[in-house]
Amino acid sequence: MDGRAVAPAAGTVLNALATGTGSAFAIDLETTATVELTDSGETVGRVDGHPDADTTLIERCVDLTLDEFAASAGLDRSTVGARVHTESEVPMAGGLKSSSAAANATVLATLDALAVSDAVDRIDACRLGVRAAREAGVTATGAFDDASASMLGGVTITDNTSDELLARDEPDWHAAVYTPPTQAYSADADIAACERIAPMAELVEELALDGRYGEAMTVNGFAFCGALEFSTGPMLDALPDVTGVSLSGTGPSYVAVGDRDTLAGVRERWNEREGTTRLLQTRTDGTRIQTS
């Protein structure tokens, strides 16, 4: 049995490293996962275009999903295995939630292969991927904020210490994304430095819960650029024209939101910098099964 699912990337409203509360929104860059069940009892992962990539996360996503749901599908967990393959438009270690997108797509593809996806609530599927990310060591917080935005679409606000969804909304945005030619792994972030800006993160949380997402993003961006030692230059390129702009995750990407015409101007300015700039839709539909 085969399964296939597609998950969007996400940008940051509030980085959860300071207080455990985070917020993110889905954007139109996608990761696709294909899962083929086998009778080998082993799970083997592969990342398209990256033969040496660490596949621990996607393999753990498959294994946890099989542990939870193989019996419901009438399969013997002791003998069922899988081959999982991911391909992605999302730059790895770019701050655009590539791990969350890969985890969500893999969990949902596994549920699809088991033919039980309709019986599993999407937020519960998301929590499986978050658990796998923690066990794989690819995230400091569990990234439930990022994962929930990717799984559900729209903007989500979460308590990452309890994996609780606090709020979800669907603002009408476009997004510009600037990714410098460097990588920054979330698990390597200076958590102590982030915790020192907790009062600013609490302000961002208040703004986000009040629906003032653009202001929240911008305050978050300046605070976390300081804590993580990233330049605020790309943010200043976008201000004051955009609705909001922030360092995304632990960098190095920056994300701005607003209307498309305004963001086209931001893209022109960001194009003068070394790296890659994209003009994208935001997404409200989240992770989905991909039918042939």
Backbone as CSV, one residue per row, in Angstrom:
resi,resn,N_x,N_y,N_z,CA_x,CA_y,CA_z,C_x,C_y,C_z
1,MET,0.843,-1.193,0.000,0.000,0.000,0.000,0.880,1.244,0.000
2,ASP,0.479,2.237,-0.798,1.224,3.481,-0.893,0.378,4.640,-0.383
3,GLY,1.058,5.677,0.114,0.383,6.892,0.526,1.208,8.092,0.111
4,ARG,0.534,9.216,-0.111,1.232,10.412,-0.556,0.535,11.634,0.033
5,ALA,1.322,12.593,0.527,0.755,13.808,1.108,1.682,14.984,0.858
6,VAL,1.096,16.182,0.886,1.826,17.419,0.614,1.590,18.384,1.761
7,ALA,2.676,19.012,2.259,2.586,19.953,3.372,3.248,21.270,3.007
8,PRO,2.640,22.403,3.394,3.263,23.698,3.128,4.307,24.070,4.174
9,ALA,5.217,24.952,3.775,6.171,25.559,4.699,5.451,26.626,5.526
10,ALA,6.201,27.344,6.351,5.583,28.379,7.182,6.588,29.471,7.500
11,GLY,6.055,30.644,7.813,6.850,31.768,8.279,6.491,32.087,9.715
12,THR,7.308,32.889,10.367,7.172,33.133,11.794,6.440,34.435,12.112
13,VAL,5.529,34.360,13.069,4.984,35.546,13.732,5.688,35.726,15.076
14,LEU,5.763,34.643,15.870,6.423,34.661,17.174,7.276,33.410,17.322
15,ASN,8.551,33.602,17.552,9.466,32.489,17.812,9.224,31.975,19.228
16,ALA,9.034,30.668,19.372,8.680,30.088,20.665,9.870,29.866,21.590
17,LEU,11.084,30.145,21.131,12.253,29.833,21.956,12.322,30.655,23.246
18,ALA,11.693,31.828,23.267,11.807,32.686,24.446,10.911,32.232,25.586
19,THR,9.660,31.881,25.269,8.687,31.616,26.331,7.958,30.288,26.186
20,GLY,8.110,29.620,25.049,7.352,28.397,24.805,6.068,28.637,24.039
21,THR,5.662,29.903,23.898,4.502,30.235,23.078,4.989,30.720,21.717
22,GLY,4.388,30.200,20.649,4.835,30.557,19.309,3.676,30.763,18.361
23,SER,3.978,31.369,17.233,2.957,31.606,16.217,3.603,31.580,14.842
24,ALA,2.909,30.986,13.883,3.434,30.861,12.523,2.272,30.860,11.533
25,PHE,2.602,31.011,10.244,1.572,31.009,9.207,2.088,30.242,8.000
26,ALA,1.177,29.539,7.329,1.547,28.675,6.203,1.792,29.497,4.948
27,ILE,2.809,29.099,4.174,3.143,29.743,2.908,3.262,28.690,1.813
28,ASP,3.172,29.162,0.574,3.042,28.250,-0.563,4.391,27.762,-1.101
29,LEU,5.128,27.089,-0.232,6.261,26.245,-0.622,5.948,24.867,-0.062
30,GLU,6.141,23.817,-0.845,5.617,22.520,-0.444,6.686,21.434,-0.312
31,THR,6.397,20.518,0.610,7.151,19.274,0.738,6.193,18.113,0.494
32,THR,6.606,17.170,-0.322,5.790,16.003,-0.644,6.449,14.756,-0.059
33,ALA,5.662,13.925,0.572,6.155,12.650,1.102,5.386,11.500,0.480
34,THR,6.110,10.454,0.108,5.513,9.228,-0.405,5.945,8.083,0.495
35,VAL,4.989,7.304,0.948,5.267,6.180,1.854,4.744,4.894,1.223
36,GLU,5.629,3.927,1.092,5.264,2.602,0.572,5.445,1.588,1.690
37,LEU,4.377,0.952,2.102,4.454,-0.052,3.160,5.079,-1.339,2.623
38,THR,5.875,-1.983,3.472,6.546,-3.228,3.106,6.349,-4.247,4.230
39,ASP,6.817,-5.462,3.980,6.745,-6.489,5.025,8.126,-6.773,5.609
40,SER,9.032,-5.765,5.505,10.405,-5.954,5.980,10.561,-5.707,7.469
41,GLY,9.606,-5.005,8.076,9.729,-4.643,9.484,10.650,-3.466,9.730
42,GLU,11.223,-2.897,8.670,12.158,-1.779,8.811,11.664,-0.577,8.020
43,THR,12.030,0.602,8.496,11.688,1.839,7.800,12.957,2.464,7.241
44,VAL,12.933,2.779,5.957,14.095,3.359,5.281,13.656,4.657,4.611
45,GLY,14.385,5.753,4.895,14.027,7.041,4.344,15.012,7.538,3.307
46,ARG,14.519,8.416,2.426,15.354,9.036,1.405,14.839,10.439,1.130
47,VAL,15.748,11.402,1.041,15.399,12.788,0.731,15.870,13.081,-0.692
48,ASP,14.950,13.428,-1.560,15.266,13.652,-2.962,16.310,14.756,-3.122
49,GLY,17.358,14.467,-3.877,18.385,15.456,-4.145,19.414,15.614,-3.048
50,HIS,19.243,14.902,-1.941,20.180,15.003,-0.812,20.513,13.592,-0.325
51,PRO,21.345,12.873,-1.059,21.607,11.467,-0.725,22.239,11.266,0.649
52,ASP,22.897,12.302,1.182,23.536,12.172,2.495,22.727,12.811,3.611
53,ALA,21.498,13.231,3.328,20.678,13.903,4.338,20.332,12.952,5.476
54,ASP,20.201,13.521,6.670,19.764,12.765,7.840,18.274,12.456,7.688
55,THR,17.932,11.189,7.670,16.541,10.783,7.471,15.867,10.343,8.776
56,THR,16.502,10.649,9.901,15.960,10.212,11.188,14.542,10.719,11.406
57,LEU,14.296,11.990,11.089,12.977,12.576,11.354,11.885,11.862,10.579
58,ILE,12.056,11.704,9.282,10.965,11.114,8.498,10.786,9.631,8.839
59,GLU,11.878,8.955,9.153,11.756,7.555,9.558,11.029,7.438,10.899
60,ARG,11.325,8.366,11.806,10.655,8.342,13.117,9.171,8.667,12.962
61,CYS,8.845,9.579,12.052,7.436,9.886,11.794,6.674,8.653,11.330
62,VAL,7.278,7.910,10.410,6.636,6.684,9.934,6.482,5.688,11.066
63,ASP,7.550,5.479,11.839,7.511,4.465,12.896,6.465,4.797,13.964
64,LEU,6.400,6.059,14.387,5.408,6.430,15.402,3.990,6.267,14.873
65,THR,3.793,6.601,13.607,2.464,6.462,13.019,2.079,4.994,12.894
66,LEU,3.024,4.157,12.495,2.751,2.720,12.432,2.485,2.142,13.818
67,ASP,3.268,2.575,14.811,3.044,2.104,16.185,1.620,2.394,16.625
68,GLU,1.127,3.575,16.241,-0.171,4.036,16.711,-1.335,3.433,15.930
69,PHE,-1.140,3.212,14.623,-2.305,2.923,13.784,-2.218,1.652,12.946
70,ALA,-1.090,0.932,12.983,-0.995,-0.292,12.167,-2.077,-1.301,12.537
71,ALA,-2.307,-1.476,13.829,-3.319,-2.451,14.258,-4.709,-2.066,13.762
72,SER,-5.011,-0.756,13.774,-6.319,-0.289,13.288,-6.505,-0.605,11.813
73,ALA,-5.378,-0.680,11.085,-5.434,-1.000,9.660,-5.374,-2.504,9.410
74,GLY,-5.373,-3.299,10.484,-5.354,-4.743,10.343,-3.985,-5.312,10.028
75,LEU,-2.915,-4.564,10.374,-1.559,-5.010,10.074,-0.820,-5.396,11.342
76,ASP,0.123,-6.306,11.209,0.970,-6.742,12.320,2.150,-5.780,12.416
77,ARG,2.191,-4.978,13.477,3.245,-3.972,13.602,4.636,-4.589,13.611
78,SER,4.763,-5.799,14.076,6.092,-6.418,14.178,6.694,-6.739,12.813
79,THR,5.864,-6.805,11.788,6.374,-7.159,10.459,6.260,-6.029,9.446
80,VAL,5.411,-5.034,9.710,5.224,-3.983,8.715,6.386,-2.990,8.765
81,GLY,6.880,-2.647,7.582,7.927,-1.637,7.444,7.514,-0.641,6.382
82,ALA,8.449,0.215,5.974,8.084,1.225,4.983,9.320,1.788,4.302
83,ARG,9.102,2.256,3.093,10.059,3.118,2.402,9.416,4.494,2.304
84,VAL,10.110,5.522,2.790,9.582,6.876,2.752,10.528,7.765,1.956
85,HIS,9.938,8.556,1.064,10.719,9.419,0.190,10.109,10.819,0.241
86,THR,10.937,11.832,0.489,10.439,13.204,0.483,11.141,14.020,-0.603
87,GLU,10.410,14.944,-1.166,10.975,15.930,-2.094,10.388,17.279,-1.720
88,SER,11.190,18.343,-1.847,10.763,19.602,-1.250,11.218,20.823,-2.033
89,GLU,10.349,21.846,-2.015,10.692,23.177,-2.499,11.251,24.034,-1.370
90,VAL,11.166,23.545,-0.145,11.526,24.341,1.033,13.023,24.200,1.292
91,PRO,13.759,25.310,1.354,15.190,25.194,1.633,15.437,24.616,3.024
92,MET,16.356,23.651,3.106,16.688,23.040,4.392,17.465,24.034,5.255
93,ALA,17.144,24.037,6.574,17.819,24.910,7.534,17.736,26.372,7.115
94,GLY,16.583,26.752,6.549,16.401,28.115,6.086,15.476,28.945,6.953
95,GLY,14.936,28.361,8.023,14.012,29.086,8.873,12.582,29.061,8.374
96,LEU,12.281,28.229,7.377,10.950,28.188,6.777,10.217,26.893,7.109
97,LYS,10.625,26.263,8.193,9.921,25.117,8.768,9.963,23.882,7.878
98,SER,11.122,23.643,7.282,11.255,22.480,6.410,11.038,21.181,7.176
99,SER,11.493,21.131,8.424,11.321,19.907,9.215,9.852,19.664,9.537
100,SER,9.131,20.724,9.900,7.709,20.568,10.210,6.936,20.124,8.976
101,ALA,7.249,20.710,7.816,6.568,20.311,6.588,6.862,18.853,6.256
102,ALA,8.127,18.442,6.413,8.493,17.047,6.126,7.790,16.093,7.082
103,ALA,7.726,16.470,8.361,7.072,15.616,9.352,5.585,15.481,9.069
104,ASN,4.920,16.606,8.809,3.484,16.557,8.532,3.174,15.731,7.296
105,ALA,3.921,15.982,6.226,3.677,15.238,4.992,3.898,13.747,5.195
106,THR,4.933,13.407,5.971,5.254,11.994,6.187,4.201,11.300,7.034
107,VAL,3.757,11.944,8.106,2.721,11.347,8.955,1.446,11.137,8.153
108,LEU,1.031,12.151,7.402,-0.223,12.023,6.659,-0.101,11.006,5.520
109,ALA,1.072,10.939,4.888,1.278,9.933,3.845,1.223,8.520,4.431
110,THR,1.757,8.360,5.637,1.698,7.050,6.291,0.264,6.683,6.637
111,LEU,-0.496,7.646,7.147,-1.913,7.399,7.430,-2.670,7.058,6.145
112,ASP,-2.303,7.716,5.054,-2.924,7.423,3.760,-2.595,6.007,3.313
113,ALA,-1.330,5.607,3.495,-0.936,4.239,3.120,-1.688,3.198,3.943
114,LEU,-1.970,3.545,5.195,-2.718,2.639,6.074,-4.225,2.699,5.817
115,ALA,-4.655,3.668,4.997,-6.075,3.883,4.691,-6.885,4.230,5.929
116,VAL,-6.276,5.021,6.843,-6.985,5.442,8.053,-6.958,6.963,8.220
117,SER,-6.544,7.693,7.192,-6.359,9.134,7.369,-7.652,9.859,7.736
118,ASP,-8.785,9.394,7.223,-10.054,10.062,7.516,-10.474,9.892,8.974
119,ALA,-9.907,8.918,9.654,-10.295,8.644,11.037,-9.409,9.359,12.049
120,VAL,-8.397,10.071,11.580,-7.443,10.710,12.486,-7.567,12.223,12.374
121,ASP,-7.794,12.879,13.505,-7.883,14.334,13.527,-6.541,14.935,13.114
122,ARG,-6.595,16.000,12.311,-5.369,16.590,11.780,-4.446,17.108,12.892
123,ILE,-4.995,17.638,13.947,-4.133,18.164,15.006,-3.447,17.022,15.758
124,ASP,-4.105,15.870,15.860,-3.463,14.697,16.466,-2.353,14.174,15.571
125,ALA,-2.572,14.200,14.262,-1.516,13.811,13.330,-0.330,14.753,13.452
126,CYS,-0.625,16.040,13.618,0.426,17.038,13.799,1.259,16.738,15.042
127,ARG,0.596,16.365,16.123,1.317,16.077,17.372,2.255,14.872,17.228
128,LEU,1.880,13.920,16.377,2.781,12.788,16.125,4.077,13.275,15.488
129,GLY,3.964,14.171,14.499,5.147,14.718,13.853,5.998,15.532,14.799
130,VAL,5.351,16.285,15.693,6.073,17.073,16.697,6.840,16.154,17.636
131,ARG,6.193,15.079,18.052,6.885,14.103,18.916,8.095,13.519,18.205
132,ALA,7.937,13.191,16.932,9.056,12.647,16.163,10.188,13.660,16.056
133,ALA,9.843,14.937,15.865,10.869,15.983,15.757,11.654,16.117,17.054
134,ARG,10.961,16.032,18.172,11.659,16.090,19.469,12.582,14.884,19.626
135,GLU,12.074,13.721,19.300,12.878,12.507,19.474,14.057,12.470,18.505
136,ALA,13.897,13.105,17.349,14.983,13.149,16.363,15.987,14.252,16.662
137,GLY,15.649,15.143,17.599,16.571,16.209,17.993,16.718,17.316,16.976
138,VAL,15.679,17.552,16.133,15.796,18.589,15.112,15.168,19.905,15.544
139,THR,14.623,19.955,16.750,13.977,21.168,17.228,14.197,21.309,18.719
140,ALA,14.313,22.557,19.161,14.496,22.823,20.591,13.161,22.875,21.321
141,THR,12.087,23.301,20.627,10.802,23.514,21.294,9.764,22.457,20.964
142,GLY,10.024,21.626,19.969,8.996,20.738,19.456,8.280,21.331,18.270
143,ALA,8.383,22.675,18.135,7.875,23.377,16.945,6.406,23.104,16.664
144,PHE,5.593,22.990,17.724,4.162,22.781,17.508,3.538,23.978,16.805
145,ASP,4.071,25.175,17.015,3.559,26.353,16.310,3.759,26.205,14.805
146,ASP,4.981,25.900,14.409,5.295,25.735,12.992,4.507,24.568,12.390
147,ALA,4.485,23.459,13.120,3.828,22.256,12.613,2.319,22.459,12.474
148,SER,1.708,23.157,13.433,0.262,23.369,13.364,-0.099,24.293,12.208
149,ALA,0.721,25.327,11.955,0.461,26.202,10.810,0.554,25.416,9.509
150,SER,1.563,24.557,9.397,1.725,23.733,8.206,0.593,22.717,8.066
151,MET,0.174,22.137,9.165,-0.869,21.109,9.104,-2.241,21.698,8.843
152,LEU,-2.570,22.821,9.494,-3.920,23.373,9.426,-4.072,24.500,8.415
153,GLY,-2.959,25.155,8.046,-3.025,26.336,7.225,-3.381,27.563,8.050
154,GLY,-3.260,28.745,7.441,-3.554,29.977,8.153,-2.496,30.318,9.184
155,VAL,-2.870,31.179,10.128,-2.003,31.559,11.243,-2.427,30.765,12.471
156,THR,-1.483,30.188,13.176,-1.786,29.518,14.441,-0.938,30.117,15.551
157,ILE,-1.489,30.089,16.755,-0.773,30.489,17.969,-0.862,29.304,18.917
158,THR,0.265,28.877,19.466,0.285,27.650,20.257,1.117,27.789,21.520
159,ASP,0.803,26.947,22.488,1.651,26.744,23.657,2.466,25.486,23.383
160,ASN,3.744,25.661,23.101,4.576,24.518,22.729,4.979,23.668,23.917
161,THR,4.745,24.157,25.124,5.069,23.344,26.299,3.996,22.291,26.550
162,SER,2.777,22.539,26.063,1.680,21.588,26.267,1.082,21.103,24.950
163,ASP,1.653,21.574,23.819,1.119,21.252,22.490,-0.371,21.592,22.394
164,GLU,-0.700,22.791,22.865,-2.086,23.268,22.839,-2.236,24.348,21.772
165,LEU,-3.279,24.232,20.975,-3.605,25.250,19.984,-4.416,26.342,20.661
166,LEU,-3.853,27.557,20.715,-4.508,28.672,21.403,-5.433,29.450,20.480
167,ALA,-5.066,29.581,19.211,-5.880,30.357,18.274,-5.475,30.010,16.851
168,ARG,-6.425,30.213,15.922,-6.141,30.052,14.494,-6.929,31.099,13.732
169,ASP,-6.328,31.645,12.684,-6.970,32.693,11.899,-6.542,32.540,10.440
170,GLU,-7.245,33.224,9.534,-6.925,33.150,8.108,-6.835,34.556,7.506
171,PRO,-5.802,35.314,7.843,-5.655,36.653,7.250,-5.387,36.565,5.751
172,ASP,-5.786,37.604,5.042,-5.642,37.654,3.593,-4.317,38.324,3.253
173,TRP,-3.270,37.525,3.081,-1.923,38.026,2.865,-1.295,37.420,1.624
174,HIS,-0.310,38.142,1.095,0.754,37.553,0.301,2.017,37.616,1.147
175,ALA,3.047,36.906,0.716,4.294,36.887,1.478,5.489,36.997,0.549
176,ALA,6.478,37.759,0.973,7.783,37.783,0.314,8.775,37.102,1.238
177,VAL,9.627,36.291,0.668,10.597,35.526,1.454,11.996,35.767,0.895
178,TYR,12.898,36.189,1.762,14.302,36.354,1.364,15.139,35.339,2.130
179,THR,15.894,34.515,1.399,16.743,33.492,2.005,18.198,33.727,1.612
180,PRO,19.039,34.174,2.548,20.465,34.332,2.258,21.109,32.979,1.950
181,PRO,22.300,32.979,1.358,22.969,31.727,0.973,23.705,31.072,2.142
182,THR,23.037,30.973,3.291,23.604,30.326,4.474,22.535,29.428,5.070
183,GLN,22.916,28.621,6.048,21.964,27.775,6.754,22.071,28.027,8.253
184,ALA,20.963,27.796,8.958,20.947,27.935,10.410,20.025,26.854,10.962
185,TYR,20.575,25.941,11.735,19.783,24.826,12.263,19.143,25.210,13.591
186,SER,17.840,24.960,13.707,17.089,25.349,14.899,17.688,24.752,16.165
187,ALA,18.139,23.510,16.072,18.670,22.839,17.258,19.958,23.485,17.751
188,ASP,20.605,24.309,16.918,21.858,24.959,17.307,21.659,26.375,17.826
189,ALA,20.416,26.833,17.905,20.150,28.214,18.315,20.556,28.450,19.762
190,ASP,20.955,29.687,20.066,21.351,30.092,21.425,20.083,30.328,22.237
191,ILE,19.612,29.274,22.911,18.351,29.351,23.641,18.451,30.329,24.803
192,ALA,19.595,30.360,25.474,19.763,31.271,26.614,19.592,32.721,26.181
193,ALA,20.145,33.074,25.030,19.989,34.435,24.518,18.532,34.726,24.199
194,CYS,17.844,33.743,23.636,16.424,33.932,23.318,15.589,34.106,24.580
195,GLU,15.913,33.362,25.616,15.145,33.464,26.858,15.298,34.835,27.510
196,ARG,16.402,35.507,27.241,16.613,36.835,27.839,15.686,37.889,27.246
197,ILE,15.101,37.613,26.085,14.178,38.587,25.506,12.724,38.161,25.718
198,ALA,12.483,37.363,26.751,11.125,36.887,27.044,10.107,38.026,27.191
199,PRO,10.459,39.170,27.831,9.461,40.244,27.923,8.992,40.741,26.553
200,MET,9.897,40.785,25.581,9.499,41.186,24.234,8.614,40.118,23.596
201,ALA,8.942,38.847,23.836,8.127,37.758,23.297,6.718,37.783,23.895
202,GLU,6.612,38.150,25.164,5.291,38.257,25.787,4.472,39.372,25.146
203,LEU,5.128,40.474,24.779,4.451,41.545,24.060,3.981,41.058,22.697
204,VAL,4.852,40.327,22.002,4.482,39.780,20.696,3.270,38.859,20.831
205,GLU,3.259,38.034,21.865,2.132,37.136,22.098,0.836,37.928,22.276
206,GLU,0.886,39.000,23.065,-0.305,39.827,23.278,-0.808,40.409,21.960
207,LEU,0.118,40.919,21.154,-0.263,41.488,19.861,-0.896,40.430,18.963
208,ALA,-0.282,39.247,18.917,-0.796,38.186,18.057,-2.181,37.723,18.502
209,LEU,-2.367,37.538,19.795,-3.667,37.095,20.297,-4.741,38.153,20.071
210,ASP,-4.309,39.402,19.905,-5.240,40.494,19.605,-5.466,40.645,18.102
211,GLY,-4.862,39.751,17.310,-5.031,39.801,15.867,-4.148,40.812,15.168
212,ARG,-3.190,41.381,15.885,-2.287,42.387,15.307,-1.010,41.685,14.848
213,TYR,-1.173,40.797,13.876,-0.089,39.897,13.486,1.102,40.631,12.877
214,GLY,0.833,41.657,12.074,1.926,42.377,11.429,2.832,43.063,12.442
215,GLU,2.227,43.760,13.404,3.032,44.387,14.449,3.779,43.335,15.264
216,ALA,3.090,42.237,15.544,3.725,41.152,16.295,4.963,40.637,15.568
217,MET,4.826,40.382,14.269,5.954,39.896,13.477,7.150,40.836,13.552
218,THR,6.871,42.126,13.401,7.962,43.089,13.308,8.698,43.213,14.641
219,VAL,7.962,43.253,15.733,8.612,43.276,17.050,9.424,42.000,17.259
220,ASN,8.826,40.864,16.893,9.539,39.585,16.999,10.830,39.619,16.193
221,GLY,10.747,40.153,14.979,11.917,40.167,14.098,13.072,40.952,14.673
222,PHE,12.810,42.154,15.157,13.894,42.958,15.721,14.467,42.298,16.974
223,ALA,13.580,41.730,17.812,14.049,41.111,19.054,14.928,39.895,18.771
224,PHE,14.485,39.038,17.855,15.234,37.806,17.617,16.439,38.023,16.713
225,CYS,16.411,39.037,15.852,17.646,39.391,15.147,18.725,39.767,16.160
226,GLY,18.326,40.491,17.205,19.281,40.843,18.248,19.782,39.639,19.008
227,ALA,18.866,38.774,19.419,19.249,37.626,20.229,20.093,36.629,19.451
228,LEU,19.778,36.445,18.160,20.458,35.430,17.353,21.534,36.010,16.435
229,GLU,21.768,37.323,16.565,22.851,38.014,15.855,22.699,37.955,14.336
230,PHE,21.477,38.246,13.883,21.217,38.420,12.457,21.036,39.900,12.147
231,SER,21.337,40.282,10.921,21.186,41.671,10.487,19.713,42.071,10.435
232,THR,19.421,43.300,10.835,18.075,43.839,10.665,17.922,44.530,9.310
233,GLY,18.974,44.557,8.513,18.934,45.224,7.221,17.787,44.780,6.325
234,PRO,17.564,43.473,6.143,16.450,43.046,5.299,15.090,43.501,5.825
235,MET,14.948,43.606,7.142,13.694,44.112,7.701,13.517,45.582,7.345
236,LEU,14.588,46.356,7.474,14.510,47.779,7.162,14.227,48.005,5.674
237,ASP,14.687,47.091,4.824,14.361,47.170,3.396,12.850,47.133,3.166
238,ALA,12.134,46.416,4.033,10.699,46.188,3.846,9.827,47.233,4.532
239,LEU,10.353,47.892,5.557,9.576,48.864,6.329,9.676,50.249,5.709
240,PRO,8.619,51.080,5.911,7.370,50.827,6.642,6.235,50.324,5.760
241,ASP,6.548,49.873,4.550,5.509,49.595,3.555,4.668,48.359,3.872
242,VAL,5.288,47.333,4.435,4.609,46.044,4.577,3.735,46.002,5.832
243,THR,2.862,44.999,5.883,2.035,44.792,7.081,2.892,44.323,8.240
244,GLY,3.863,43.462,7.957,4.775,42.967,8.984,5.954,42.285,8.339
245,VAL,7.079,42.226,9.066,8.272,41.562,8.560,9.049,41.006,9.743
246,SER,9.640,39.837,9.565,10.365,39.205,10.669,11.455,38.277,10.156
247,LEU,12.458,38.081,10.989,13.318,36.920,10.836,12.421,35.701,10.993
248,SER,12.556,34.715,10.128,11.700,33.540,10.214,12.409,32.436,10.989
249,GLY,11.779,31.970,12.039,12.385,30.943,12.873,13.698,31.415,13.451
250,THR,14.702,30.573,13.382,16.045,30.935,13.833,16.920,31.357,12.657
251,GLY,16.249,31.824,11.571,16.966,32.315,10.411,17.442,31.170,9.524
252,PRO,18.111,31.570,8.446,18.489,32.927,8.067,17.456,33.675,7.230
253,SER,16.292,33.033,6.924,15.315,33.674,6.049,14.557,34.780,6.774
254,TYR,14.060,35.712,5.978,13.178,36.770,6.443,11.874,36.666,5.659
255,VAL,10.752,36.961,6.331,9.450,36.887,5.685,8.694,38.185,5.934
256,ALA,8.136,38.760,4.877,7.289,39.942,4.978,5.907,39.603,4.442
257,VAL,4.868,40.206,5.026,3.503,39.978,4.564,2.839,41.308,4.234
258,GLY,1.846,41.244,3.341,1.116,42.436,2.933,0.430,42.189,1.614
259,ASP,0.128,43.275,0.872,-0.480,43.096,-0.439,0.607,42.832,-1.477
260,ARG,0.194,42.219,-2.572,1.167,41.727,-3.550,1.970,42.860,-4.193
261,ASP,1.335,43.977,-4.514,2.046,45.073,-5.175,3.144,45.631,-4.275
262,THR,2.840,45.800,-3.001,3.842,46.302,-2.058,4.997,45.327,-1.933
263,LEU,4.664,44.045,-1.845,5.705,43.032,-1.685,6.566,42.886,-2.932
264,ALA,5.997,43.201,-4.089,6.804,43.164,-5.316,7.934,44.186,-5.227
265,GLY,7.649,45.337,-4.618,8.698,46.337,-4.402,9.740,45.868,-3.415
266,VAL,9.295,45.186,-2.368,10.230,44.616,-1.387,11.118,43.579,-2.056
267,ARG,10.510,42.766,-2.904,11.293,41.737,-3.599,12.403,42.375,-4.437
268,GLU,12.102,43.484,-5.081,13.135,44.164,-5.876,14.305,44.609,-4.999
269,ARG,14.001,45.118,-3.829,15.082,45.548,-2.923,15.855,44.347,-2.396
270,TRP,15.122,43.285,-2.050,15.804,42.092,-1.546,16.623,41.414,-2.641
271,ASN,16.198,41.563,-3.891,16.952,40.966,-4.996,18.348,41.563,-5.132
272,GLU,18.560,42.729,-4.556,19.885,43.340,-4.602,20.844,42.675,-3.617
273,ARG,20.302,41.878,-2.730,21.115,41.137,-1.766,21.458,39.754,-2.312
274,GLU,22.532,39.181,-1.836,22.911,37.834,-2.239,21.942,36.831,-1.627
275,GLY,21.460,35.917,-2.445,20.523,34.922,-1.944,19.346,34.761,-2.883
276,THR,18.226,34.252,-2.363,17.040,33.953,-3.162,15.831,34.666,-2.584
277,THR,15.045,35.292,-3.445,13.826,35.975,-3.021,12.632,35.376,-3.751
278,ARG,11.545,35.141,-3.005,10.331,34.557,-3.577,9.131,35.419,-3.200
279,LEU,8.167,35.507,-4.095,6.887,36.157,-3.818,5.822,35.072,-3.855
280,LEU,5.129,34.863,-2.731,4.286,33.688,-2.560,2.902,34.055,-2.039
281,GLN,1.976,33.121,-2.212,0.693,33.177,-1.525,0.886,32.658,-0.095
282,THR,0.073,33.132,0.837,-0.060,32.414,2.094,-1.098,31.311,1.871
283,ARG,-1.120,30.336,2.756,-1.967,29.155,2.560,-2.937,28.990,3.724
284,THR,-4.153,28.617,3.398,-5.136,28.342,4.441,-5.569,26.889,4.475
285,ASP,-5.087,26.072,3.524,-5.580,24.702,3.432,-4.702,23.670,4.122
286,GLY,-3.464,24.001,4.450,-2.636,23.094,5.226,-2.226,21.817,4.494
287,THR,-1.833,20.818,5.281,-1.345,19.549,4.744,-2.517,18.734,4.201
288,ARG,-2.280,18.056,3.069,-3.382,17.331,2.444,-2.869,16.043,1.793
289,ILE,-3.758,15.087,1.717,-3.491,13.874,0.959,-3.440,14.234,-0.518
290,GLN,-2.463,13.683,-1.228,-2.370,13.920,-2.667,-2.812,12.662,-3.395
291,THR,-3.914,12.787,-4.111,-4.438,11.650,-4.861,-3.882,11.654,-6.266
292,SER,-3.741,10.485,-6.842,-3.176,10.378,-8.193,-4.212,10.726,-9.240
